[in-house]
Amino acid sequence: MIEKNYKYSIETGKIIGLAMEVHKDLGNGFQEVIYQRALEIEFARNNIPFKREFEMPIIYRNEQIGTRRVDFLVYDKISVELKAITNLEPVHFAQAINYLEAYNLEIGLLLNFGSASLEIKRLLNKKMSEPGFS
C-alpha cells in the first residue's frame, strides 16, 4: 500500500493498518469521534506513540496567531486527520495541507471512515522540500 521509498513509510503503514482494522470492525456510519476513540485504543494496544487532539500553535510571521487541535500527532512527526463523511472534498485536502504547513510537519494522513471502504490520502508538505526551508 505504501511505497517503501516514501518518507516514514513504516510508520504511516502501521497507522494505515490500524485504521483499516478499525474500519473493518466498525464499518462506516458513525460520528468521527467514535473512530477517534477506536483508533486511540489501537494505537495504545500496539505501542504506537501518539497524542490525541493535540493543541498546536498556528504561527504567522514568527508570531502565534491561534491554535488548532490536530486529531492525532503520531510519532511526534505525522499529522493524522480523521473524517467520517461520504466524500472528501477539496476543502478537506486544503485544510489538512494547511495544518502540515502551520505545524511545520512534513507528512500527514487524511483518513475518511465515512465511505464504504476506508479512504486514505497521504499528504506532503511541499514547502519543506523547498531549498532554504527552515
Buried (B, 14 or more C-beta within 10 A) or exposed (E): EBEEEEBBBEBBBBBBEBBBBBBEEEEBEBEBEBBBEBBBEBBEEEEBEBBBEBEBEBBEEEEEEEEBEBBBBBBEBBBBBBBBBEEBEEEBBEBBBEBBBBBBBBBBBBBBBBBEEBBBBBBBBEEBEEEEEE
